Amino acid sequence: MDILLQTPCGHNFCLKCFQKWVALKKFTCVKCCRAIPRKMANNPRINDSLVAAIRLARVSKSAAPRGNAKVYHFISNQNRPDQAFTTERAKRTGKANAASGKIYVTIPPDHFGPIPAENDPIRNQGVLVGEFWADRLDCRQWGAHFLHVAGIAGQADYGAQSVTLSGGYADDEDHGEWFLYTGSGGRDLSGNKRTNKVQSYDQTFTKSNEALRHSCKMGYPVRVVRSHKEKRSAYAPGEKGVRYDGVYRIEKCWRKVGIQGKYKVCRYLFVRCDNEPAPWTSDEHGDPPSDLPNIPELKKATDLFERKDTETPSWGFDESEGRWKWMKAPPASRKSVEALDPEERRSIKRAIKAAQNNSVRDKLLKGFSCPICREVMNAPVTTPCGHNFCKGCLEGKFAGVAHVRDRSRGGRTLRSQKNVMKCPCCPTDISEFLQNPQLITISSSSVNTEVMSVIEALKEKVEEPAPEEEGGESSGNTSEENMEFEGGSMESEEEESQMVGSEDEPPTKKMKLDAEQGAATASV
């Protein structure tokens, strides 16, 4: 199910179903027949919080125990800071000149495909689809996309490893499971901001554009990161930052005259081929093989390239195993690597485990925090731009603000002017959403009941006393692998046996266990 943002009447729908409904010129809710604002109908946004809750809950229930992790590469960067930061010199120019932080995964910069658990010595889970970072530098630290400015990471004679969708070209089309991507170049970047967004010459299959075409020829998987800057896409993250959306395969590439109507641009058809479900769907399975979409612009395309049916792509779907995998040996890294010292790895793992004291439920509740009060949302309300707030906080934010204001000049009464009421998280005007008859006081019918029910269930789970483990061991309150969620469990005895030294139980858990033992003694 593709989760869409809440409609003004408080209902959630699949994105594709909603788009089909709107395409039929129907602008009323299917459940209650109330009107849907045209702005929301034309540019729907996915409810990231609800999708993340469903996905994380399913992962916590179905994830299997992992064995010993084997590290193939190690990047020697322990002297770097834990987090990227802006230097004194770069304060005015932003993070483009910022200092990079540690690289937490053990893959080389030219690694193709997903980042598996064996290349994640810190968490032993790999980079999962749907992981979210505040900016491109934080994304770089986990290897999803190593370049923090350019949108294409790759080499012309080797292939492209990753791309980012950030709304840089008007020609881009995002359909979730597939998208049309525009190459780089064709602009004069030596001028100012008024001229560097206009095509001034043709794009050609050279440099990073050739890297994408080489990945198309070989059938390599390409990691895709979506940015909040892509405002035209319903699949872009609603909050500020970037999100890893899995691997795609380039099926075709060609050139055509761009939307600006004068110069040619390089175009690429990306189709999703990941074993993990997409971030915008609550499905438990990855992508099955599917037919390629119909691309009308191919009728006027030049320099078209597509793999022949007789050519086996390097990354393909194994029918017998029912999953995507390397059908041919992946390209060998051309970057020098160092062996990871086992003792150093253990020390890093102990330090990270000591710092990580958040459970699955804690992370979920943090994702459901209100941007205004910074607390877990109470009676959550979703705006048309895809942001969630407490009902009371949103009421208080616009308390006393009239929807129109009277104007006068020199004794003359002018026509009333509409007040612009911007969303607390973005510049979107939500005045029409707030002046809806049933939302003037943000009634209970506008509350996102799905989000509220998940939050209440999570709070109940947090308040429940933690069960006592066999052998007197801690239940793993500091590890995600051993966390129970909604009846499901994630246990990894091998992981516990690998931990060096012993850790004391968290104080809150000790208090709960002591309380339980005291109650049992009193009852006897």
C-alpha positions in Angstrom: 0.0 0.0 0.0 1.4 3.4 -1.0 0.6 5.7 1.9 -0.5 9.2 0.9 -0.7 12.2 3.1 -3.9 12.8 5.1 -6.7 14.4 3.3 -8.4 17.4 5.1 -11.1 15.0 6.2 -8.6 12.8 8.0 -8.2 9.8 5.6 -5.1 8.2 4.0 -5.0 6.5 0.6 -2.5 4.8 -1.7 -0.7 7.3 -3.9 -1.5 5.5 -7.2 -5.1 5.0 -6.3 -5.4 8.7 -5.4 -3.8 9.8 -8.6 -6.2 7.6 -10.7 -9.1 9.1 -8.7 -8.0 12.6 -9.4 -7.4 11.8 -13.1 -11.1 11.1 -13.4 -11.7 14.7 -12.3 -13.0 13.6 -8.9 -11.9 16.0 -6.2 -13.9 14.5 -3.3 -12.8 12.0 -0.6 -13.8 8.4 -1.4 -14.8 7.7 2.1 -16.7 10.8 3.2 -17.2 12.7 -0.1 -15.8 15.9 1.3 -13.9 18.3 -1.0 -10.1 17.8 -1.6 -8.1 21.0 -2.2 -6.8 21.3 -5.7 -3.3 22.1 -4.6 -3.1 18.8 -2.8 -4.7 16.9 -5.7 -2.2 18.4 -8.2 0.9 17.8 -6.0 0.3 15.0 -3.4 3.0 14.2 -0.9 3.6 10.8 0.8 3.1 10.6 4.6 6.7 9.6 5.4 6.0 9.1 9.2 3.3 6.6 8.7 5.2 4.6 6.0 8.3 4.6 8.1 6.4 3.3 11.1 4.9 0.4 9.1 8.1 -0.5 7.5 10.2 -0.4 10.7 7.6 -2.5 12.5 7.7 -5.1 9.8 11.5 -5.2 9.7 11.7 -5.6 13.4 9.3 -8.6 13.2 10.7 -10.4 10.2 14.4 -9.8 10.3 16.4 -12.9 10.7 19.4 -13.3 13.0 22.7 -12.5 11.3 25.8 -14.5 11.5 29.4 -13.4 11.7 30.1 -10.3 9.6 33.0 -10.5 7.1 34.6 -7.1 6.3 36.1 -6.8 2.9 37.3 -3.3 2.9 38.3 -0.7 5.5 38.7 3.0 5.1 41.3 4.4 7.4 39.7 7.6 8.6 39.6 7.4 12.4 41.2 10.8 12.7 38.2 12.5 11.1 35.4 13.9 13.2 32.3 11.8 13.9 30.1 14.3 12.1 30.7 16.6 9.1 30.9 20.2 10.1 31.2 23.6 8.5 34.6 25.2 8.8 35.2 28.9 9.6 36.0 29.5 6.0 32.9 27.9 4.7 30.3 29.5 7.1 29.1 31.9 4.4 29.2 29.5 1.5 27.5 26.6 3.2 28.5 22.9 3.4 29.9 22.7 -0.1 33.3 23.5 1.5 32.7 21.8 4.8 34.9 19.2 6.5 34.0 15.6 5.9 33.3 13.2 8.8 34.1 9.5 9.2 33.0 7.0 6.6 31.2 4.4 8.7 30.9 1.7 6.0 33.8 -0.4 4.7 33.2 -0.1 1.0 35.5 1.6 -1.5 34.2 4.7 -3.2 33.6 2.8 -6.5 31.4 0.1 -4.9 28.4 -1.0 -7.1 25.1 -2.1 -5.7 23.6 -2.2 -2.2 25.7 -1.9 0.9 25.4 -5.2 2.7 25.7 -6.0 6.4 29.2 -7.4 6.1 30.3 -3.9 5.1 28.7 -2.3 8.1 30.9 -3.2 11.1 29.2 -0.7 13.3 25.5 -1.7 13.1 25.9 -5.0 11.2 22.8 -4.3 9.1 24.0 -2.5 6.0 22.4 0.7 4.6 18.7 0.0 4.5 16.2 1.4 2.0 14.5 4.4 3.5 17.4 5.6 5.6 17.3 9.4 6.0 20.0 11.9 6.5 20.0 15.7 7.2 22.1 16.6 4.2 24.4 15.2 1.5 27.5 15.1 3.8 25.7 12.8 6.3 24.6 10.7 3.4 28.3 10.5 2.3 29.4 9.1 5.6 27.2 6.0 5.0 28.3 5.5 1.4 25.0 5.8 -0.3 26.3 8.7 -2.5 29.9 9.7 -1.9 29.7 13.1 -3.7 28.2 15.9 -1.7 27.7 18.4 -4.6 27.6 16.5 -7.9 24.5 14.4 -8.7 26.3 11.5 -10.6 29.0 9.4 -8.9 31.0 7.4 -11.5 33.8 7.1 -14.0 33.4 7.2 -17.8 35.3 3.9 -18.5 34.0 2.1 -15.3 30.4 3.0 -14.7 28.2 5.0 -12.3 27.7 3.9 -8.8 25.0 6.3 -7.6 22.9 9.3 -8.5 20.8 11.8 -6.6 17.4 13.3 -7.6 17.3 16.9 -6.5 15.3 18.7 -9.1 18.2 20.1 -11.0 16.6 19.7 -14.4 13.1 20.5 -15.5 13.2 17.5 -17.9 13.2 15.0 -15.0 10.1 12.8 -14.4 9.7 10.8 -11.2 7.2 7.9 -11.2 8.6 6.1 -8.1 9.4 2.6 -9.4 10.9 4.2 -12.5 12.0 7.7 -13.5 13.6 9.6 -16.4 16.9 11.2 -15.4 18.7 14.0 -17.2 22.5 13.9 -17.5 24.9 16.7 -16.4 26.5 19.5 -18.4 25.3 21.9 -21.0 25.3 24.9 -18.7 27.7 27.8 -18.3 28.7 27.6 -14.7 31.2 30.5 -14.9 28.5 33.1 -14.7 26.0 34.0 -11.9 22.9 32.2 -10.6 20.7 34.0 -13.2 22.4 32.3 -16.1 23.7 28.9 -14.8 20.3 27.2 -14.9 19.8 27.8 -18.6 21.1 25.3 -21.2 23.8 27.0 -23.4 25.1 24.0 -25.4 24.3 20.3 -26.0 25.0 17.6 -23.5 27.1 14.7 -24.8 27.9 11.2 -23.6 31.2 12.1 -21.9 32.5 12.0 -18.3 29.6 11.3 -15.9 27.1 11.0 -18.7 29.2 8.2 -20.3 29.5 6.6 -16.8 25.7 6.3 -16.7 25.7 4.9 -20.3 28.4 2.3 -19.4 26.2 1.2 -16.4 23.4 0.9 -18.9 25.4 -1.3 -21.2 26.7 -3.6 -18.4 23.4 -3.7 -16.5 25.0 -2.5 -13.2 22.8 -1.6 -10.2 22.9 2.2 -9.4 22.1 3.4 -5.9 19.5 6.2 -5.9 19.1 9.0 -3.3 16.2 11.4 -3.4 16.4 14.9 -2.0 13.7 17.1 -0.6 14.6 19.7 -3.2 12.7 17.8 -5.9 9.4 19.6 -5.2 7.6 18.3 -8.3 7.8 14.6 -7.2 5.3 13.0 -4.9 8.0 10.4 -4.0 10.5 12.9 -2.7 11.0 13.1 1.1 8.6 15.6 2.7 11.1 16.7 5.3 14.4 18.6 4.6 17.1 16.1 3.9 18.0 13.1 1.6 16.7 9.5 1.6 18.2 6.3 0.2 15.6 4.6 -2.1 17.5 1.4 -3.1 19.1 0.4 -6.4 17.8 0.9 -9.9 19.0 -0.3 -13.3 19.4 1.9 -16.4 17.4 0.2 -19.2 17.8 2.8 -22.0 19.7 6.0 -22.7 19.3 8.6 -25.5 19.5 12.2 -26.4 16.7 14.6 -27.2 16.0 18.4 -27.3 15.3 19.6 -23.8 12.2 21.4 -22.5 14.0 24.7 -23.0 13.7 23.8 -26.7 17.1 24.5 -28.2 19.8 22.2 -26.9 20.0 18.5 -26.5 20.2 16.7 -23.2 21.2 13.1 -22.3 18.3 11.0 -20.9 18.2 7.8 -18.9 15.4 5.4 -18.0 15.9 4.1 -14.5 13.8 1.1 -13.3 13.8 -0.1 -9.7 15.3 -3.6 -9.0 15.8 -3.9 -5.3 15.1 -6.8 -2.9 13.8 -4.3 -0.3 10.5 -2.5 -0.7 10.5 1.1 -1.7 10.2 3.7 1.1 6.8 4.9 -0.1 5.1 1.5 0.2 4.4 -0.7 3.2 4.8 -3.9 1.2 7.2 -6.5 2.7 8.6 -7.5 -0.7 11.0 -5.9 -3.2 10.5 -5.3 -6.9 9.4 -8.1 -9.2 10.6 -8.0 -12.9 8.2 -5.8 -14.9 7.7 -4.6 -18.5 9.4 -1.3 -19.4 7.1 1.8 -19.4 6.1 3.5 -22.6 8.2 6.6 -23.2 6.6 8.9 -25.8 9.7 11.1 -26.2 11.6 8.1 -27.7 9.9 8.8 -31.0 12.2 11.9 -31.4 15.2 10.5 -29.7 18.7 10.3 -31.1 21.7 8.2 -30.1 19.4 5.6 -28.5 21.1 2.7 -26.7 19.3 -0.2 -25.1 20.5 -3.7 -24.1 19.5 -6.5 -26.4 17.4 -9.3 -25.1 20.3 -11.7 -25.7 22.6 -9.7 -23.4 22.4 -10.8 -19.7 22.7 -7.8 -17.4 25.2 -8.0 -14.6 22.5 -7.4 -12.0 19.4 -9.5 -12.7 16.5 -11.4 -11.2 17.0 -15.1 -10.3 13.7 -16.8 -10.8 14.7 -19.9 -8.7 15.7 -17.8 -5.7 13.1 -15.1 -6.2 15.4 -12.2 -5.7 17.8 -9.8 -7.4 21.5 -10.6 -7.4 24.7 -10.4 -9.3 24.3 -12.6 -12.4 27.9 -11.9 -13.3 30.8 -11.1 -11.1 30.6 -7.4 -9.9 33.4 -5.1 -11.2 36.5 -5.3 -9.1 37.3 -2.1 -7.2 40.1 0.0 -8.5 40.7 1.8 -5.2 43.3 0.6 -2.7 41.9 -0.9 0.5 43.3 -1.8 3.9 42.6 -4.7 6.1 40.6 -3.9 9.2 42.3 -4.8 12.4 40.0 -7.1 14.5 40.8 -5.4 17.8 40.2 -2.0 16.3 36.9 -3.2 14.9 35.8 -4.5 18.3 36.8 -1.2 20.0 34.8 0.7 17.4 31.8 -1.6 17.9 31.9 -1.2 21.7 32.1 2.6 21.4 29.2 2.7 19.0 27.0 0.3 21.1 27.7 2.4 24.2 26.5 5.5 22.3 23.4 3.9 20.8 20.8 3.6 23.5 17.7 3.9 21.3 15.3 1.1 20.7 13.1 0.6 17.7 10.2 2.2 19.5 12.3 5.1 20.7 13.3 5.8 17.0 9.7 5.5 15.9 8.5 7.9 18.6 11.2 10.3 17.7 10.0 10.2 14.1 6.5 11.1 15.3 7.7 14.3 17.2 6.0 17.6 16.5 8.2 20.1 14.8 6.7 22.9 17.0 6.8 21.5 20.5 9.5 18.8 19.8 7.4 16.3 21.8 5.6 13.2 20.6 2.5 14.4 18.7 -0.8 14.6 20.5 -3.8 14.3 18.1 -1.6 14.6 15.0 -2.8 16.6 12.0 -1.2 16.4 8.6 -1.0 19.5 6.4 -1.3 19.3 2.6 2.4 19.8 2.3 3.0 16.5 4.1 4.1 17.7 7.6 2.6 16.4 10.9 1.9 18.6 13.9 0.0 18.4 17.2 -3.6 19.6 16.9 -3.1 22.0 19.7 0.3 23.3 18.5 -1.1 24.1 15.0 -4.1 25.8 16.6 -1.9 27.9 18.8 0.5 28.8 15.9 -2.3 30.6 14.0 -4.5 31.6 17.0 -5.8 35.1 16.6 -4.7 35.3 12.9 -7.5 36.3 10.6 -7.8 34.8 7.2 -8.2 38.2 5.6 -7.1 41.7 6.7 -8.8 45.0 6.0 -6.8 47.8 4.4 -7.3 51.5 4.2 -5.4 54.3 2.6 -6.0 58.1 3.1 -9.5 57.5 4.4 -10.4 55.1 1.6 -11.3 51.6 2.3 -9.5 49.1 0.1 -10.4 45.6 -0.8 -9.6 43.0 1.9 -6.3 41.1 1.4 -5.8 37.4 2.1 -3.4 36.6 4.8 -0.7 34.1 3.9 -0.3 31.4 6.5 2.8 29.5 5.9 3.4 26.0 7.1 5.8 26.1 10.2 8.1 23.7 8.3 8.1 25.0 4.7 6.9 28.0 2.7 3.7 26.3 1.6 0.6 28.4 2.1 -1.9 26.4 4.2 -4.5 29.1 4.7 -7.1 27.2 2.5 -6.5 24.1 4.6 -7.0 26.0 7.8 -10.1 27.9 6.6 -11.9 24.8 5.5 -15.2 24.8 7.5 -14.4 21.6 9.4 -10.9 22.8 10.1 -11.5 26.4 11.4 -11.0 25.0 14.9 -9.1 21.9 13.6 -11.9 19.5 14.6 -11.4 15.9 15.7 -12.4 14.8 12.2 -9.2 16.2 10.8 -7.0 14.3 13.1 -4.8 11.7 11.4 -6.3 8.6 13.1 -3.8 6.2 11.6 -0.8 8.1 13.0 -2.5 8.7 16.3 -3.3 4.9 16.7 0.3 4.0 16.0 1.6 6.6 18.5 -0.7 5.3 21.2 0.3 1.7 20.6 4.0 2.7 20.8 3.4 4.5 24.1 1.7 1.5 25.6 4.6 -0.7 24.6 7.1 1.7 26.2 5.1 1.7 29.4 5.0 -2.1 29.6 7.6 -3.7 31.8 10.4 -5.4 29.9 10.3 -9.3 30.2 13.2 -10.9 32.0 15.6 -12.9 29.8 16.7 -16.4 30.4 20.0 -16.7 32.3 19.6 -13.3 33.8 20.9 -11.5 30.7 19.8 -8.1 29.7 17.0 -8.0 27.1 19.2 -5.9 24.8 17.6 -2.5 25.4 20.6 -0.9 23.7 20.3 -3.1 20.6 17.8 -3.0 17.8 18.3 -6.7 16.9 16.9 -7.9 20.2 13.8 -5.6 20.3 10.3 -6.9 20.4 7.6 -4.9 18.5 3.9 -5.7 18.3 4.3 -9.3 19.0 7.3 -9.9 16.8 10.9 -10.3 18.0 14.4 -9.9 16.8 16.9 -12.1 18.6 20.5 -12.8 17.7 22.3 -15.0 20.1 25.4 -15.0 17.9 25.6 -11.2 18.2 25.4 -11.4 22.0 28.1 -14.0 22.1 30.4 -11.8 20.0 30.1 -8.8 22.3 33.3 -8.2 24.2 32.9 -7.5 28.0 29.6 -7.1 29.8 27.3 -4.1 30.0 25.2 -3.1 32.9 21.5 -3.0 32.6 20.0 0.4 31.9 18.8 2.1 35.1 15.2 2.3 33.9 15.1 -1.4 33.2 16.7 -2.2 36.6 14.0 -0.2 38.3 11.3 -2.1 36.3 12.7 -5.5 37.1 13.1 -4.6 40.8 9.5 -3.4 40.9 8.3 -6.7 39.3 10.4 -8.8 41.8 9.1 -6.8 44.7 5.5 -7.2 43.6 6.0 -10.9 43.2 7.4 -11.2 46.7 4.6 -9.2 48.2 2.0 -11.4 46.6 3.6 -14.6 48.0 
